[in-house]
Amino acid sequence: MSLKNSIAAVADTIVPRPKLGDKIKKLLRPRRRFSIAAALLLFLILGGIWAAAKYGKQSEPEEPLTDPRAKEIKTMTLDRENRTAIKAVGTVKADSKIDVVALAGGTIKNLTFAVGDRVFAGGILASLNDNTVLTNLINAENNFANLQSSLILSRSMTEQSLRQASLGVDTAREGVAAAEIAAEAANNNLLNYDALRGKGDEDTKHNAVIAFNGHLNTIWSALDQVNYLIKAEGSLQLPGVENILGVKDMSSLSAAKQDYLKLKKSYLSLNDLSPAEDTITSAMAALSDALALTKQLVDGTIAVLDNTITSAEFPDSALAAQKNSFSGLRANIVGAQTAAGATRQALENLSLINTQERDALVSALNTANNRLTSAKTAFSNSLVGEENARLLSENQVLSAQTALDGARSQLNLARVAAGDLSVKAPISGVITAKYVDIGAEMNPGQPIAQISQAEMMKIETSLPSEDIYRIAIGQEAIIGNELKAVVSSIDPAADPVTRKVKLEIVFDNKNGELIQETFVDIVIPVKTGAESIYVPLKTVTVTQTESYVFVIKDDRAVKTPVILGKTEAEFIEVLSGLNRGDTLAVDGAKNLIDGDEVKITD
């Protein structure tokens, strides 16, 4: 039904539609005609109010519901591709004035220019003072130096521990070799006895000569190992033990040195004998006495180690390695002593029946095999000890290196912050305006002076926010194919309509390469590795134990640990922890904690 018909129907309900004759009468009754018109007007007004209330309410957009607790932040999205340059198109404008702005806040303590002075690009125009920034730099430098020294000391100590463990392995390996020789000799004795029973006396004496030389070598090895620890003679000694060896009971060290000299004298006498089969019986008796002295010396050396304390140069692991080494040596000596006693007994009882002789050989073989088993066990234990020392050393060095890497990142951040306290001229030119005086308080982005150039051109362009964060004032830009220019200014906020940030690039146009109000191609190189991701320094939080950023997922801040690399200007390399395409919190990131709800602002 049309609006006209609806009005007519309502009018019929208020006043019946008049007939033709009534129309003539109605002309004579103007008051009633006025009543009908008023009724129609009232209806139209009420209908309009009702329609506005109904349809206007439905079309009114609902207010978005926002959580008043959500923290406002600005973000950037990491490039999905690893670009080495940012490309754009800009408009060439005439430019003869550039404001020099401070990159950090602080109090101006020095100004090196006056209006009318000619300045050059990179020259320092002002120095700011911020005690907090300088204190942070000093603390970061001291912390880095301390951790660097700690890493060097840790490497030195772990290398020494590894050397001690390796020495224990070598000693145990020598013990196995000696035990194998002894076992082989015992086995050969038994085989020879069975094969050449008639030549028993000759074989016994011959083997005794061989065993004598082997045992003599064992005594010499023991002398050498003991002397390297206690330094009874000569100048060589195990590093780090000189001032701590046997300090709990110095008499144990003195007794060990006396035993060493006594055994050394006995060894020299035995070494001069060169026994043959006719003199081996007496020589073996003297050898048995020397082995007893050897065991006494080794026991005394173990007592010295029990009275030794540890130090930074001789840690617990080194002391334990030495004790294990001498315990293995003692087992070797006991085995040699047993074997020498058996040989001596065989020599003294050649007249015994063949059965007794063979039983003695079997017993010697079993003893040698047991000694070999013990030596192999000691060798296996030394290998385990060496592996444990290696793992412990790696963990200690890794921990020290991790702490140093964190300190290096903190130092880089502190140096960048301190460097920003020096305000430098972005271009060469003449100072045409001075905005501040010494003692003034500055905010980041606040201008301090104006530099003018008659030959300068500026190129205006706009970039997405994720690209802006990869660019710094003073960075080089390429105009066209080869013209070099410099980024001079970056707007602090994006355009509310285009969501892009305005950027200005200055170019020395003294040769007239650019024409005003023309469009040019712009390429801004970005330093990056093949797989590297660079983010603004202010997005990264570095502590003593970790480095992290906040990645935005489903309107919430997710704390994400990262491993940092080198610093490039106001950016730092992220070696791992981030993926291209991640949305990263930038402004406001320092106020976030893991799981915070966020509101992204332009």
C-alpha positions in Angstrom: 0.0 0.0 0.0 1.4 3.4 -0.9 1.9 6.2 1.6 -0.8 8.2 -0.1 -3.4 5.4 0.2 -2.3 4.8 3.8 -3.0 8.4 4.7 -6.4 8.3 2.9 -7.4 5.2 4.9 -6.5 6.8 8.2 -8.3 9.9 7.2 -11.5 7.8 6.6 -11.3 6.5 10.1 -11.1 10.0 11.6 -13.8 11.7 9.4 -16.0 9.8 6.9 -15.2 10.5 3.2 -17.8 13.2 2.2 -20.1 12.7 -0.8 -20.4 15.1 -3.7 -23.2 17.1 -2.0 -21.3 17.2 1.2 -18.3 18.8 -0.5 -20.4 21.8 -1.3 -21.5 22.0 2.2 -18.0 21.6 3.4 -17.0 24.7 1.5 -19.4 26.6 3.7 -17.9 25.0 6.9 -14.2 26.0 7.0 -13.7 25.1 10.7 -14.4 21.5 10.0 -12.0 21.5 7.0 -9.3 22.9 9.4 -10.0 20.0 11.8 -9.4 17.4 9.1 -6.1 19.0 8.0 -4.9 19.2 11.6 -5.7 15.6 12.1 -3.8 14.6 8.9 -0.8 16.7 10.0 -0.8 15.1 13.5 -0.9 11.7 11.9 2.0 12.4 9.7 4.1 13.7 12.6 3.4 10.7 14.8 4.1 8.3 11.9 7.4 10.0 11.3 8.4 9.8 14.9 7.5 6.1 15.1 9.4 5.3 11.9 12.5 7.2 13.1 12.4 5.4 16.4 12.0 2.0 14.8 14.3 2.1 11.8 16.8 4.7 13.1 17.6 2.5 16.1 18.1 -0.5 13.9 20.5 1.3 11.6 22.5 2.9 14.4 25.9 1.0 14.7 26.6 -0.7 18.0 29.5 0.6 20.0 32.3 -1.9 19.9 32.9 -3.6 23.2 36.5 -3.2 24.3 38.2 -4.4 27.4 39.3 -1.3 29.4 42.2 -3.5 30.7 43.7 -4.1 27.3 47.1 -2.4 26.9 47.5 -0.1 23.9 50.6 -0.9 21.7 52.0 -0.4 18.2 53.1 -3.3 16.2 55.1 -4.3 13.2 54.9 -7.4 10.9 58.1 -9.1 10.0 58.7 -9.4 6.3 57.5 -12.7 4.9 60.4 -12.5 2.4 64.0 -11.8 3.3 64.4 -8.6 1.4 67.8 -6.9 1.2 66.3 -3.6 0.1 63.1 -1.5 0.4 61.7 -0.1 -2.8 59.3 2.9 -3.2 58.4 5.8 -5.5 58.8 9.3 -4.4 58.1 12.9 -5.5 61.0 15.3 -5.9 60.6 18.6 -4.0 62.8 21.6 -3.6 64.3 21.7 -0.1 66.6 24.1 1.4 66.0 23.6 5.1 66.4 20.6 7.4 65.7 20.4 11.1 68.3 18.5 13.1 66.5 16.5 15.8 67.7 14.7 18.9 67.4 10.9 18.9 67.3 10.7 22.7 66.2 12.7 25.7 68.4 14.5 28.2 69.9 17.8 29.2 72.0 19.8 26.7 75.5 20.1 28.1 77.3 21.4 25.1 76.5 23.2 21.8 79.2 23.4 19.1 77.4 25.7 16.6 76.0 29.2 16.2 73.7 30.6 13.6 75.7 31.3 10.5 78.2 28.5 11.1 78.9 26.1 8.3 78.7 22.4 9.4 79.5 19.1 7.7 77.6 15.8 7.6 78.3 13.7 10.6 79.7 16.5 12.7 78.5 16.7 16.3 76.3 19.7 17.0 75.2 19.0 20.5 75.9 16.7 23.4 73.2 15.6 25.8 73.6 14.4 29.4 71.5 11.6 30.8 73.0 10.1 34.0 70.8 7.0 33.7 72.0 6.2 30.2 75.7 6.8 31.1 75.4 4.8 34.3 73.8 1.9 32.4 76.7 2.0 29.9 79.3 1.9 32.6 77.5 -1.0 34.4 77.1 -2.9 31.1 80.8 -2.4 30.3 81.9 -3.6 33.8 79.5 -6.5 33.6 80.8 -7.5 30.2 84.4 -7.3 31.3 83.7 -9.4 34.4 81.9 -12.1 32.5 84.6 -12.1 29.8 87.2 -12.7 32.6 84.9 -15.4 34.1 84.7 -17.2 30.7 88.5 -17.2 30.3 89.0 -18.5 33.9 86.3 -21.2 33.3 88.0 -22.3 30.1 91.3 -22.5 31.8 90.0 -24.5 34.8 88.0 -26.9 32.6 91.0 -27.5 30.3 93.1 -28.3 33.4 90.4 -30.7 34.6 90.4 -32.4 31.2 94.2 -32.7 31.3 94.0 -34.4 34.7 91.3 -36.8 33.5 93.3 -37.5 30.4 96.4 -38.3 32.5 94.3 -40.7 34.6 93.2 -42.4 31.4 96.8 -42.7 30.2 97.9 -44.1 33.5 95.0 -46.7 33.5 95.9 -47.6 29.9 99.5 -48.2 30.9 98.2 -50.4 33.8 96.2 -52.5 31.3 99.2 -52.9 29.1 101.4 -53.9 32.0 98.7 -56.3 33.2 98.4 -57.8 29.7 102.1 -58.3 29.6 102.0 -60.0 33.0 99.1 -62.1 32.0 100.7 -63.1 28.8 103.9 -63.9 30.6 102.1 -66.1 33.1 100.2 -67.9 30.4 103.4 -68.5 28.4 105.1 -69.9 31.6 102.3 -72.4 31.9 102.4 -73.3 28.2 106.1 -73.7 28.2 106.0 -75.9 31.3 103.5 -78.2 29.7 105.4 -78.3 26.4 108.9 -78.5 27.8 108.6 -80.1 31.1 112.1 -81.4 30.9 113.5 -77.9 30.5 111.6 -76.7 33.6 114.5 -75.1 35.4 115.9 -73.3 32.4 112.4 -72.0 31.4 111.7 -70.9 34.9 114.9 -68.9 35.2 114.5 -67.5 31.7 110.9 -66.3 32.4 112.1 -64.9 35.7 114.6 -62.7 33.8 111.8 -61.5 31.6 109.5 -60.8 34.6 112.3 -59.1 36.4 112.7 -56.6 33.6 108.9 -56.1 33.4 108.6 -55.5 37.2 111.6 -53.2 37.0 109.8 -51.1 34.4 106.8 -51.1 36.7 108.9 -49.7 39.5 110.3 -47.0 37.3 106.8 -46.0 36.1 105.7 -45.7 39.7 108.8 -43.5 40.6 108.1 -41.3 37.6 104.4 -40.8 38.4 105.0 -40.2 42.1 107.8 -37.7 41.5 105.6 -35.7 39.1 103.1 -35.3 41.9 105.4 -34.7 45.0 108.5 -33.4 43.3 111.0 -35.3 45.4 113.7 -34.4 42.9 113.9 -32.3 39.7 111.8 -29.3 38.8 108.7 -30.8 37.1 105.5 -31.0 39.1 101.8 -31.4 38.4 100.5 -27.7 38.0 98.4 -26.3 40.8 99.5 -28.6 43.7 102.7 -27.0 44.9 101.1 -25.0 47.7 98.3 -27.3 48.7 99.8 -30.8 48.5 99.6 -32.6 51.9 98.9 -29.3 53.8 96.7 -31.2 56.3 99.7 -33.2 57.5 103.0 -32.1 56.0 104.7 -35.1 57.6 103.0 -37.4 55.1 104.6 -35.5 52.3 108.1 -35.6 53.9 107.7 -39.4 54.5 106.7 -39.9 50.9 109.7 -38.0 49.6 112.0 -40.1 51.9 110.4 -43.4 50.6 110.9 -42.1 47.0 114.6 -41.5 47.5 115.0 -44.9 49.2 113.2 -46.7 46.4 115.1 -44.7 43.7 118.4 -46.0 45.2 117.1 -49.6 45.2 115.9 -49.2 41.6 119.3 -48.0 40.5 121.0 -51.0 42.1 118.6 -53.4 40.5 119.0 -51.7 37.1 122.7 -52.3 37.3 122.4 -56.1 38.0 121.3 -57.2 34.5 120.6 -60.7 35.9 121.1 -63.8 33.9 119.6 -67.3 34.5 122.4 -68.1 37.0 121.8 -65.0 39.1 118.1 -64.5 38.7 117.2 -66.0 42.1 119.0 -63.5 44.2 118.0 -60.6 41.8 114.4 -61.6 42.1 114.7 -61.5 45.9 116.0 -58.0 45.7 113.3 -57.1 43.3 110.6 -58.4 45.7 112.0 -56.1 48.4 112.0 -53.2 45.9 108.3 -53.9 45.0 107.5 -53.8 48.7 109.1 -50.4 48.9 107.2 -49.4 45.8 103.9 -50.4 47.4 104.9 -48.5 50.6 105.7 -45.4 48.4 102.4 -45.5 46.6 100.5 -46.0 49.9 102.4 -42.9 51.3 101.5 -40.9 48.2 97.8 -41.8 48.6 98.1 -40.5 52.2 99.5 -37.3 50.8 96.5 -36.9 48.5 94.2 -37.6 51.4 95.9 -34.7 53.2 95.6 -32.4 50.2 93.0 -29.6 49.9 91.5 -28.3 46.6 91.8 -24.9 45.1 90.7 -23.0 42.0 93.7 -24.4 40.1 93.4 -27.9 41.5 89.6 -28.6 41.9 87.8 -31.6 43.3 87.7 -33.3 40.0 91.5 -33.1 39.6 92.0 -34.4 43.1 89.6 -37.3 42.5 91.4 -38.1 39.2 94.7 -38.3 41.0 93.3 -40.6 43.7 91.8 -42.9 41.1 95.1 -42.9 39.2 97.2 -43.9 42.2 94.6 -46.5 43.3 95.1 -48.1 39.9 98.8 -47.8 40.2 98.6 -49.5 43.6 96.7 -52.4 42.1 99.4 -52.7 39.5 102.1 -52.8 42.1 100.2 -55.3 44.2 99.8 -57.5 41.1 103.5 -57.1 40.3 104.4 -57.9 43.9 102.3 -61.0 43.8 103.8 -62.1 40.4 107.3 -61.4 41.6 106.7 -63.4 44.8 105.5 -66.3 42.8 108.5 -66.1 40.5 110.8 -65.9 43.4 109.1 -68.9 45.1 109.4 -70.9 41.9 113.1 -70.1 41.7 113.6 -71.1 45.3 111.6 -74.4 44.9 112.8 -75.8 41.6 113.3 -79.0 43.3 109.6 -79.4 44.1 107.6 -82.0 42.2 106.2 -81.1 38.8 102.7 -80.8 40.2 103.7 -78.1 42.6 105.5 -76.3 39.9 102.5 -76.4 37.6 100.1 -75.4 40.4 102.3 -72.3 41.0 102.2 -71.4 37.4 98.4 -71.8 37.3 98.1 -69.6 40.3 100.4 -67.0 38.8 98.2 -67.0 35.6 95.0 -66.5 37.6 96.6 -63.7 39.5 97.7 -62.0 36.3 94.3 -62.4 34.8 92.7 -61.0 37.9 95.1 -58.1 37.8 94.3 -57.6 34.1 90.6 -57.6 34.9 91.2 -55.0 37.7 93.3 -52.9 35.3 90.6 -53.0 32.6 88.0 -52.0 35.2 90.2 -49.1 36.3 90.7 -48.1 32.6 86.9 -48.2 32.0 86.3 -46.1 35.1 88.9 -43.6 33.9 87.2 -43.3 30.6 83.9 -42.6 32.4 85.6 -40.0 34.5 87.1 -38.4 31.5 83.7 -38.2 29.8 82.1 -36.7 32.9 84.9 -34.2 33.1 84.3 -33.3 29.5 80.6 -32.9 29.9 81.1 -30.8 33.1 83.6 -28.6 31.3 81.3 -28.1 28.3 78.4 -27.1 30.6 80.5 -24.7 32.6 81.9 -23.0 29.4 78.4 -22.9 27.8 77.0 -21.3 30.9 79.7 -18.7 31.0 79.4 -18.1 27.2 75.6 -17.7 27.5 76.0 -15.1 30.3 78.7 -13.3 28.2 76.3 -13.2 25.2 73.6 -11.7 27.3 76.0 -9.1 28.6 77.2 -8.3 25.1 73.6 -7.6 24.0 73.1 -5.4 27.0 76.3 -3.6 26.2 75.2 -3.1 22.6 71.9 -1.6 23.7 73.7 0.7 26.2 76.2 1.9 23.6 73.4 2.7 21.1 71.6 4.6 23.8 74.8 6.5 24.8 75.6 7.2 21.1 72.2 8.9 20.7 73.3 11.5 23.3 75.4 13.0 20.6 73.3 15.0 18.0 75.0 14.9 14.6 74.4 16.9 11.4 72.7 14.7 8.8 73.9 16.9 6.0 76.4 19.6 5.3 75.2 23.2 5.2 74.8 26.5 7.1 73.1 26.8 10.5 70.1 29.1 9.9 68.2 28.6 13.1 69.0 27.6 16.7 66.1 26.3 18.8 67.7 25.4 22.1 70.3 26.6 24.6 72.7 24.8 27.0 70.8 23.4 30.0 67.6 22.8 28.1 65.7 19.5 28.6 65.3 17.6 25.3 62.8 14.9 24.2 63.4 12.4 21.5 62.5 13.9 18.1 62.8 17.5 19.3 64.7 19.8 16.9 67.8 21.6 18.1 68.7 23.6 14.9 68.0 24.1 11.2 70.5 23.5 8.4 70.0 25.1 5.0 71.3 24.2 1.6 70.6 26.0 -1.6 71.3 23.0 -3.8 69.4 20.4 -1.9 66.3 18.5 -3.1 64.1 16.3 -1.0 62.2 13.3 -2.1 58.9 12.6 -0.3 57.5 9.1 -0.1 55.4 6.9 2.3 56.2 3.4 3.5 54.3 0.7 5.5 55.0 0.7 9.2 56.8 -2.7 9.0 59.3 -1.2 6.6 59.8 2.0 8.6 61.1 0.1 11.6 64.0 -1.1 9.4 65.1 2.4 8.4 66.9 5.0 10.5 67.6 8.7 10.0 71.0 9.1 8.2 70.6 5.8 6.3 71.7 5.8 2.7 69.1 5.6 -0.1 69.6 5.2 -3.9 67.6 7.4 -6.3 67.1 6.0 -9.7 70.0 3.7 -10.5 73.0 5.3 -8.9 72.2 8.6 -7.2 73.0 8.4 -3.5 70.8 10.3 -1.0 70.3 10.3 2.8 67.1 9.6 4.9 66.5 13.0 6.7 63.2 12.6 8.5 60.6 10.0 9.5 57.2 11.0 10.7 56.5 9.7 14.2 52.9 8.5 13.3 51.2 6.9 10.3 48.6 8.6 8.2 45.2 7.7 9.6 43.8 7.1 6.1 46.6 5.3 4.2 48.2 3.7 7.3 51.6 4.6 5.9 54.4 6.7 7.4 55.8 9.7 5.6 59.5 9.7 4.8 61.8 12.4 3.5 65.1 11.8 1.7 67.6 14.6 0.9 69.8 14.7 -2.2 72.6 17.1 -3.2 71.3 18.3 -6.5 74.2 20.7 -7.3 74.7 19.0 -10.7 70.9 19.2 -11.5 70.3 15.4 -11.8 66.7 15.7 -10.4 63.8 17.8 -11.6 61.3 19.3 -9.1 57.8 17.7 -9.0 58.9 14.6 -10.9 58.5 11.0 -9.7 61.6 8.9 -9.0 62.3 5.3 -8.0 63.8 4.8 -4.5 65.8 1.9 -3.2 66.8 1.8 0.5 69.4 -1.0 1.2 68.8 -3.1 4.3 71.7 -4.9 6.0 70.7 -8.5 6.6 72.1 -12.0 6.3 70.7 -14.8 4.1 68.4 -16.0 6.9 68.6 -13.1 9.3 65.8 -11.1 10.8 66.4 -7.6 12.1 64.1 -5.9 14.6 64.2 -2.5 16.4 66.3 -2.6 19.6 63.4 -1.2 21.6 61.3 -4.4 20.9 63.9 -6.6 22.7 64.1 -7.0 26.4 67.5 -8.4 27.6 68.1 -9.7 31.2 70.9 -11.6 32.9 69.3 -15.0 32.0 67.3 -14.4 28.8 66.4 -12.2 25.8 62.8 -12.0 24.6 60.2 -10.1 22.6 56.4 -10.1 22.5 54.6 -11.7 19.5 50.9 -10.7 19.2 48.6 -13.7 18.6 44.8 -13.4 18.9 45.0 -9.9 20.5 47.3 -11.2 23.3 51.0 -10.7 24.0 53.0 -14.0 23.9 56.5 -13.8 25.5 58.9 -15.3 23.0 62.6 -16.1 23.8 65.1 -15.2 21.1 68.8 -15.6 20.4 70.4 -12.3 19.4 73.2 -11.6 17.0 75.0 -8.4 15.9 73.7 -4.9 16.2 73.2 -2.7 13.1 72.4 1.0 14.0 69.0 0.9 15.8 68.4 -2.7 14.9 69.5 -6.0 16.3 69.8 -9.4 14.5 67.5 -12.2 15.8 69.2 -15.6 15.0 66.3 -17.7 16.2 63.0 -17.5 17.9 61.0 -15.5 15.3 59.5 -16.3 11.9 58.8 -14.1 9.0 55.2 -12.9 9.1 55.1 -12.7 13.0 53.4 -9.6 14.4 55.8 -8.0 16.9 55.0 -5.5 19.7 57.1 -2.3 19.3 55.8 0.8 21.2 54.6 -0.3 24.6 56.4 -3.7 24.5 58.3 -2.9 27.7 55.1 -2.7 29.7 53.8 -6.1 28.6 53.9 -9.4 30.4 53.1 -12.8 29.0 49.4 -13.3 28.2 48.4 -9.6 28.4 45.4 -8.6 26.3 46.4 -5.8 23.9 44.8 -3.2 21.7 46.7 -2.3 18.5 46.8 1.4 17.8 47.8 3.1 14.6 
